[in-house]
């Protein structure tokens, strides 16, 4: 691929994570090519799926790969935190396949994926970037002035085991903190911005949250 990317990582308060000195497993073979029909309208295929010996995405953008390669607080970087770069970085979709001779659990792939993707982006897309502090809008979770909770937010019963399920339009959870809820909303890109907890509510909650994408 003959394209080069030059971008800015917009930081709100913390520096970008450093490169891992060692990454195991490693990608032995990486294939990147234009997705069939440009991958238009293939949002469902934009997810990087784990396989026993690698990862694959049928139609993923370079911007999404960058988001996965440079996470913030353990979640993929939001598009609003990636500045610069050509338009095709956000619109053109690629079939991405990376394989390894090692057969490792998904948890191992998840741990090392950012460092592995950074190597791929620098080698195949010639990615160059730097971090900057810039003002950026956020959303904040706040509590009601009278201290009451809505009908879909309930204090967790004692000794309840934590559980959470989420998708593009919902979060349901048992024994979830407000800070964890804010992080989940950020990772799902539910609002298009970073979401922070300013409710002042401590402890765990049972909740059901639905929205329109």
C-alpha atoms as one frame of an Amber mdcrd trajectory, in Angstrom:
protein
   0.000   0.000   0.000   1.562   3.253  -1.078  -0.311   5.631   1.225   1.210
   7.408   4.195  -0.620   8.737   7.251   0.349  11.740   9.362  -1.999  12.321
  12.274  -2.303  13.989  15.666  -3.440  12.173  18.800  -5.570  14.627  20.772
  -4.952  14.144  24.475  -7.215  15.428  27.233  -4.996  14.811  30.242  -2.613
  11.889  29.827   0.203  10.986  27.466  -0.189   8.353  24.788   0.824   4.861
  25.942   4.366   3.899  25.082   5.339   1.192  22.687   5.731  -2.253  24.146
   9.327  -3.420  24.033   8.234  -6.990  23.520   5.050  -8.333  22.009   4.183
 -12.005  22.150   2.546 -13.397  20.152   3.655 -11.739  16.923   1.980 -11.462
  13.557   3.843 -13.756  11.173   1.755 -12.858   8.107  -0.288  -9.694   7.548
  -2.586  -9.146   4.560  -4.173  -5.735   3.915  -6.175  -5.100   0.764  -9.199
  -3.111  -0.302 -12.416  -4.674   0.934 -14.867  -6.035  -1.620 -16.861  -3.160
  -3.186 -14.940  -0.749  -0.993 -16.691  -2.091   2.081 -19.398   0.566   1.848
 -22.209   0.118   4.288 -20.342  -2.735   5.953 -20.406  -1.424   9.513 -21.071
  -4.901  10.828 -17.828  -6.086   9.206 -15.735  -3.279  10.713 -15.043  -5.193
  13.906 -11.674  -6.835  14.422 -12.500 -10.455  15.239 -10.192 -12.726  17.168
  -9.308 -16.151  15.833  -7.227 -18.939  17.429  -4.137 -17.911  15.468  -4.732
 -14.264  14.624  -7.280 -11.539  13.959  -9.441 -10.575  10.980 -11.707  -7.739
   9.876 -13.586  -8.035   6.551 -13.987  -4.254   6.146 -12.216  -1.884   8.526
 -10.943   1.665   8.101  -7.427   2.841   8.811  -8.880   5.220  11.395 -10.425
   2.303  13.279  -7.099   0.456  13.245  -5.451   3.565  14.672  -8.126   3.760
  17.368  -7.381   0.172  18.383  -3.616   0.680  18.228  -3.614   3.752  20.469
  -6.249   3.166  23.164  -6.933   5.585  25.998  -7.580   4.172  29.472  -8.017
   0.726  27.962 -10.661   1.644  25.377 -10.214   2.393  21.649  -9.405   6.030
  20.897 -12.454   7.978  19.721 -12.443   9.588  16.248 -12.599  12.983  17.975
  -9.192  12.163  19.475  -7.578  11.563  16.063  -6.851  14.691  14.041  -5.403
  15.115  10.568  -4.840  12.476   7.927  -6.425  12.135   4.469 -10.156  11.599
   3.931  -9.678   8.011   2.728  -8.403   7.126   6.206 -11.989   7.452   7.473
 -13.951   6.234   4.450 -11.970   3.521   2.629 -12.371   0.051   4.089  -9.765
  -2.680   4.019  -9.805  -6.404   4.555  -7.318  -6.945   7.366  -5.999 -10.427
   8.152  -3.112 -11.101  10.536  -2.020 -14.605  11.484   0.442 -16.138  13.892
   1.940 -19.582  14.260   1.080 -19.429  17.965  -2.316 -20.605  19.146  -3.100
 -18.370  22.127  -6.288 -17.407  24.001  -8.246 -14.299  23.049  -7.178 -12.604
  26.284  -3.562 -12.751  25.142  -4.432 -11.221  21.777  -6.354  -8.445  23.537
  -3.381  -7.667  25.771  -0.850  -7.381  22.952  -3.046  -6.180  20.075  -2.303
  -2.421  20.392   1.456  -2.900  20.121   1.075  -5.354  17.238  -1.209  -2.975
  15.335   1.196  -0.078  15.874   3.931  -2.101  14.183   1.624  -2.868  11.249
   0.496   0.738  10.839   4.054   2.065  10.868   5.304  -0.551   8.416   2.383
  -0.875   5.988   0.811   2.590   6.148   3.995   4.456   7.163   2.062   6.024
  10.016   3.617   9.016  11.723   1.940  10.843  14.564   2.429  12.814  17.735
   0.420  13.760  20.810  -0.937  17.227  21.534  -3.023  18.780  24.282  -6.121
  20.386  22.757  -9.456  21.552  24.164 -12.065  18.928  23.337 -15.774  18.649
  24.227 -16.915  15.859  26.530 -20.149  14.662  28.088 -20.543  14.322  31.856
 -22.904  12.069  33.786 -24.558  14.130  36.531 -27.083  13.249  39.222 -30.498
  14.755  39.848 -30.566  17.749  42.165 -33.032  16.047  44.509 -30.843  12.934
  44.735 -33.488  10.540  43.375 -32.718   7.833  40.820 -34.600   7.198  37.599
 -36.689   4.034  37.231 -33.998   2.278  35.165 -31.223   2.976  37.675 -31.373
   1.049  40.949 -29.043   0.479  43.882 -27.564  -3.017  43.685 -28.786  -5.504
  46.257 -26.123  -6.708  48.738 -23.791  -9.472  47.547 -24.885  -9.184  43.904
 -22.275 -10.450  41.435 -21.225  -7.885  38.789 -22.554  -8.478  35.276 -22.823
  -6.310  32.169 -24.074  -6.681  28.626 -23.938  -4.028  25.935 -24.421  -3.388
  22.234 -24.705  -0.522  19.745 -27.968   0.661  21.358 -28.021  -0.493  24.980
 -26.233  -1.242  28.240 -27.706  -3.520  30.905 -25.763  -4.194  34.059 -25.816
  -5.456  37.617 -23.540  -3.935  40.248 -21.874  -1.405  37.902 -20.257   1.764
  39.222 -20.963   5.125  37.611 -17.299   5.385  36.625 -17.548   2.004  34.865
 -20.733   3.166  33.121 -18.968   6.272  31.823 -16.089   4.130  30.549 -18.487
   1.725  28.835 -20.331   4.597  27.127 -16.988   5.946  25.924 -15.807   2.574
  24.601 -19.088   2.063  22.718 -18.781   5.581  21.255 -22.428   5.976  22.210
 -22.228   9.771  22.279 -19.327  10.486  19.940 -17.376  11.978  22.847 -15.557
  10.918  25.977 -18.027  10.425  28.845 -16.913  11.094  32.429 -18.571  10.465
  35.785 -19.551  13.556  37.755 -22.562  12.097  39.539 -20.932  11.849  42.933
 -22.705   8.499  43.332 -20.631   5.703  44.851 -21.233   1.978  44.990 -22.839
  -0.367  42.482 -26.040   0.014  40.491 -28.351  -2.131  38.402 -29.242  -0.279
  35.231 -30.887  -0.504  31.831 -29.910   2.169  29.337 -31.172   2.428  25.750
 -30.442   4.998  23.044 -30.724   5.543  19.313 -27.431   5.357  17.423
